[in-house]
């Protein structure tokens, strides 16, 4: 995943963009700053949440694109 990638939150049904990726020495893992495309708030998530949200966005995007190929 990279800065600028889009993610989808299936709970709030909102689009997020990865605005920063950084190493957290306390938790010893990567943290992702996600900024809402709709209302501009920024949240911090861990690797698992960011990967899940990114995968959900890609799944939804591919599903829509597959419909246009038919």
Short mmCIF file of the C-alpha atoms (twelve columns), coordinates in Angstrom:
data_MODEL
# 
_entry.id   MODEL 
# 
loop_
_atom_site.group_PDB 
_atom_site.id 
_atom_site.type_symbol 
_atom_site.label_atom_id 
_atom_site.label_alt_id 
_atom_site.label_comp_id 
_atom_site.label_asym_id 
_atom_site.label_seq_id 
_atom_site.Cartn_x 
_atom_site.Cartn_y 
_atom_site.Cartn_z 
_atom_site.pdbx_PDB_model_num 
ATOM 1  C CA . UNK A 1  0.000   0.000  0.000   1 
ATOM 2  C CA . UNK A 2  1.134   3.530  -0.738  1 
ATOM 3  C CA . UNK A 3  0.328   7.095  0.206   1 
ATOM 4  C CA . UNK A 4  -2.531  8.220  -2.016  1 
ATOM 5  C CA . UNK A 5  -4.265  4.829  -2.180  1 
ATOM 6  C CA . UNK A 6  -8.023  4.888  -1.635  1 
ATOM 7  C CA . UNK A 7  -9.759  2.785  1.013   1 
ATOM 8  C CA . UNK A 8  -13.402 2.063  1.773   1 
ATOM 9  C CA . UNK A 9  -14.905 1.868  5.267   1 
ATOM 10 C CA . UNK A 10 -17.795 -0.563 5.021   1 
ATOM 11 C CA . UNK A 11 -19.134 0.426  8.465   1 
ATOM 12 C CA . UNK A 12 -19.588 4.167  7.809   1 
ATOM 13 C CA . UNK A 13 -19.710 3.763  4.012   1 
ATOM 14 C CA . UNK A 14 -17.090 6.457  3.467   1 
ATOM 15 C CA . UNK A 15 -14.028 6.802  1.261   1 
ATOM 16 C CA . UNK A 16 -10.601 7.367  2.814   1 
ATOM 17 C CA . UNK A 17 -7.186  8.156  1.359   1 
ATOM 18 C CA . UNK A 18 -3.893  7.028  2.877   1 
ATOM 19 C CA . UNK A 19 -2.217  10.322 3.763   1 
ATOM 20 C CA . UNK A 20 0.815   8.969  5.661   1 
ATOM 21 C CA . UNK A 21 2.492   5.683  6.610   1 
ATOM 22 C CA . UNK A 22 4.828   5.606  9.582   1 
ATOM 23 C CA . UNK A 23 6.579   3.209  11.947  1 
ATOM 24 C CA . UNK A 24 5.317   3.143  15.546  1 
ATOM 25 C CA . UNK A 25 8.116   2.139  17.924  1 
ATOM 26 C CA . UNK A 26 5.699   1.514  20.818  1 
ATOM 27 C CA . UNK A 27 3.518   -1.001 18.973  1 
ATOM 28 C CA . UNK A 28 6.384   -2.030 16.661  1 
ATOM 29 C CA . UNK A 29 4.269   -1.963 13.525  1 
ATOM 30 C CA . UNK A 30 3.256   0.403  10.756  1 
ATOM 31 C CA . UNK A 31 0.491   2.923  11.323  1 
ATOM 32 C CA . UNK A 32 -1.585  4.496  8.579   1 
ATOM 33 C CA . UNK A 33 -3.037  7.995  8.654   1 
ATOM 34 C CA . UNK A 34 -6.309  7.860  6.717   1 
ATOM 35 C CA . UNK A 35 -8.019  11.101 5.716   1 
ATOM 36 C CA . UNK A 36 -11.701 11.121 4.853   1 
ATOM 37 C CA . UNK A 37 -12.455 12.217 1.305   1 
ATOM 38 C CA . UNK A 38 -15.883 13.472 2.432   1 
ATOM 39 C CA . UNK A 39 -15.290 15.395 5.641   1 
ATOM 40 C CA . UNK A 40 -11.500 15.772 5.912   1 
ATOM 41 C CA . UNK A 41 -10.977 14.125 9.320   1 
ATOM 42 C CA . UNK A 42 -7.826  12.058 9.800   1 
ATOM 43 C CA . UNK A 43 -7.675  8.812  11.768  1 
ATOM 44 C CA . UNK A 44 -4.801  6.465  12.603  1 
ATOM 45 C CA . UNK A 45 -5.189  2.741  11.925  1 
ATOM 46 C CA . UNK A 46 -2.964  -0.268 12.203  1 
ATOM 47 C CA . UNK A 47 -1.775  -2.471 9.354   1 
ATOM 48 C CA . UNK A 48 -4.665  -4.951 9.557   1 
ATOM 49 C CA . UNK A 49 -7.411  -2.322 9.394   1 
ATOM 50 C CA . UNK A 50 -5.777  -0.425 6.529   1 
ATOM 51 C CA . UNK A 51 -5.262  -3.625 4.507   1 
ATOM 52 C CA . UNK A 52 -8.883  -4.674 5.057   1 
ATOM 53 C CA . UNK A 53 -10.207 -1.249 4.016   1 
ATOM 54 C CA . UNK A 54 -7.937  -1.182 0.932   1 
ATOM 55 C CA . UNK A 55 -9.007  -4.692 -0.078  1 
ATOM 56 C CA . UNK A 56 -12.680 -3.765 0.288   1 
ATOM 57 C CA . UNK A 57 -12.170 -0.738 -1.965  1 
ATOM 58 C CA . UNK A 58 -10.410 -2.861 -4.616  1 
ATOM 59 C CA . UNK A 59 -13.112 -5.545 -4.436  1 
ATOM 60 C CA . UNK A 60 -15.869 -2.973 -4.959  1 
ATOM 61 C CA . UNK A 61 -13.968 -1.229 -7.771  1 
ATOM 62 C CA . UNK A 62 -13.293 -4.487 -9.603  1 
ATOM 63 C CA . UNK A 63 -16.928 -5.507 -9.202  1 
ATOM 64 C CA . UNK A 64 -18.086 -2.281 -10.883 1 
ATOM 65 C CA . UNK A 65 -15.481 -2.516 -13.645 1 
ATOM 66 C CA . UNK A 66 -16.404 -6.151 -14.355 1 
ATOM 67 C CA . UNK A 67 -19.992 -5.067 -15.055 1 
ATOM 68 C CA . UNK A 68 -18.785 -2.701 -17.809 1 
ATOM 69 C CA . UNK A 69 -16.789 -5.473 -19.493 1 
ATOM 70 C CA . UNK A 70 -19.873 -7.624 -20.038 1 
# 
